[in-house]
Amino acid sequence: SMMVWVVRGGSLRIGFMVAPPALAGVFDRIAGAAAQGVATNQQGVLASFIEEGHFAAHIRRMRRLYAERQEVLLEAAASKLAGLLDVDRAESGFQTIGRLSEGLDEREAAREAAEKGIVVAPLGRFCLAPIGVQGLALGFSACQPREIRAGVEVLAGVLERQSRSLRK
């Protein structure tokens, strides 16, 4: 594994990658060429931030926030998307998935939602081979509850229109 430090827009971003030993050197060279270094004093501040428990507290706070936002999404989906999109509860992370009702098209739904300012991704985008399920990846972590509710309302309109056109 290797640590990558990147400074973007005034904020410090840290990431890591676990690579197979045979590829570790290649990834190290790519990261070295693409990522900027971070000054020693900034690394020291970050190390202190972690050692003093601030990072763990931040993680706990963000987990609570994301769980609350996911609950808002699940409640809004149960109310507005029932029969159109079956949204799963995620155990962790920033997004979840929803399975579309039979006949609805994930690419068309994502395209029309984007036209209305709602960003969702078709599940097929994340698959190497067809999985036989039409669905959408739904992000919730970066949105306020009111934005989540409004987005679900818009998505419901998109899917209802698509569903009506199937019945014609």
N, C-alpha and C positions, 0 to 999 in steps of 0.2 A: 504494500500500500504506500501511498505517497500523499503528502499534504500540498495543497495548492492555495496560495494566497493571492487574491485579486482585489485591487482597489478600483471601485467604479462609482462615479458620481459622489465622491466624498465619503462613501461608506466602505467598510472593510468586509469583504466576502471571503469565507473560508470554506473549502470543500476538500474532500478526499476521494480517492479512487482505490478500489481494490482490484488489482490486475493480476492475471496469471503471470507467474515468474518469467515466462518466455516473452511476454509483452511489456513487462514493467519498464524496461529500458526505452522502448519506443514511446510509451506514454510519458515518461519522464522528459524525453527530448521535446516532445510536442508541447507539454505544459511549460517547459523552460522557454520555448520560443514564443508561446502565445500569452503567457501570464506575466504580469509585471511582478517584480519583487516587492516586499514590504519592508519598510525601514525597521531597524532593530528596536527603536523606542516604541513603535506601534506594536511590535510583537510582544514586548515586555508588558505593555498595558493590557493586551489581550490575555496574556498568561496570568496576570494578576486578577483580571476579571473572572477567569475560570477558577483559579485557585481559591478566591474569596467566596465562591458560591453564587455569584451574580448570574452566571450563565445558566446554572441549574434552575435558579428562581425564574429566569426569563423563560426557559423551556416549560416549566410548570404553568406559568401564567398563560403562555401561548396555547398550550394544550387545552386549558380550560376554555379559552376564547374560541378556539376552533371547534371544540365539542359543542359549545352553545350555538355557534353558527350552523353546524351540521344539524342540530335539532330544529332550528328554524327552517332549514331546507327540507328536512323530512316532514315536518308538520305542513308546510306549504305544499309540498308534493302530494301528500296524502289528500289534501283538500282540493287541489286544483288539477293534478295530473292523473288522478285515479282512472284507470282504464286506458290510459295513453302511454304512460311511462312509469315503470315500477322501479323506484329508486332504492338502492341498497344502502344499508348503514355501513360506513367504513370504520374499521377498528383503529386506524391511524391515518395520518396524511392530510393533504390539503384538498383532496377531491374524492368523489365517489362516482359510481356508475349507475345508470338507469337503463333498463331493458325496454325497448319500444314494443308496443302492441303489434301483433302480427299485421303485416302489410305496410307499416310505416317505414319510411326510408331514412336512415340515419344521415346520409350525406345531404339529402334535400332538407331535412330538418335543421341541420347545422348551418347550411347555407342561408336559409330563410331567417333563422334566428340571428345570424350575423348581420343580415340586412337591417334588423331591428335593434342592433346594438347589444345582443346577448351572445357571448362566446361560449360555445360548447363544442366538443370534438367528437366526431364519429368514432366508435370503438374500433372499426376496421383500420383506422390510422395507426393503431398500436399493435397490429397483428401481422405476422409474416405470412400466414395462411388464413383463408376464410374460417370463421369460427361458427357460422350458422346462427348467429345472434345479431340482431340489429339493436344498437344502443348508443348512448351518449355518455361521455365523460363530463361530469359537472363539477366545477370548482366552487368552493364555498369559503375558503380561508381569507381571501383578500376583500371580501364584500361585507358591508354592514347589513344587519338583519333586514332593514327596509329595502335595501338593494336586492337582497336574495328574494324577498317576497315579490317585489316588482318584476324581477327576472323570471320567476316561476310563472307569474301571470302572463307575461309575454310568450314564454315557451308554451304554455297551455294553449294560447291562441294559435300559435304556429301548428301545433300538433292536432288541434281540433280541425283546423282548415284542411290539413293533409288527410285526416281521417274522413271528413265529409267528402272530399274529392274521390276517395276510394270507393265510397258507397254509391257514387253516381253511375 
